[in-house]
Amino acid sequence: MDNENQVLSEENTTAEINEENTEIETVEDENTETATIEETAELTQDQEITNQLASETARADALQAALSATQQRERNDLIEIAMQEGRVVPSMLAAVQKYADTLGLAGLVDGGAAELKTFIDALPQQTRPIADGGNVAGDIDTKALSDTDLQVCEMLGIKPEDMNKYADVEGVTVDNKAILFNGQVKEI
């Protein structure tokens, strides 16, 4: 009987151990499922944050592009006004635009507009400003030469036709282009 009791006791002990192992495995499975659910939730939350960050970055990039375009227009408007005022002539235009673009890249709050305005304001007037509806000196009748004009033609050896041809020319650039009284530039 002792052997039977011992066998029964061992069987009970083995059954108890198996039952405890099953309980431990069940708890471990539940913990693993909980951990997997929590990890999935964290990954989903991380993905949402990443998506939100990408969206906000795209929005910021779009706003920066719009601001840069507005600042570029403002610099271009300043240059156009300077050209109309006669402070910037066509031969200077490329250099002034390059300076304006450099100011735009300098990271200044206003895109360099204030600095460009200061620069342009310091430029001397190169030509007479362009007036709407005609030239600055008024409408010149280039077909009728005065007696004084004819005397000048005779003294300089210029034909009256040539004097008429260039009567609307105010000056000549170093690259041999005529600057007219109305501010336009044309080939000679």
Secondary structure, 3 states (H helix, E strand, C coil): CHHHHHHHHHHHHHHHHHHHHHHHHHHHHHHHHHHHHHHHHHHHHHHHHHHHHHHHHHHHHHHHHHHHHHHHHHHHHHHHHHHHHCCCCHHHHHHHHHHHHHHHHCCCCCCCHHHHHHHHHHCCCCCCCCECCECCCCCCCCCCCCHHHHHHHHHHCCCHHHHHHCCCEEEECCCCEEEECCCCEEEC
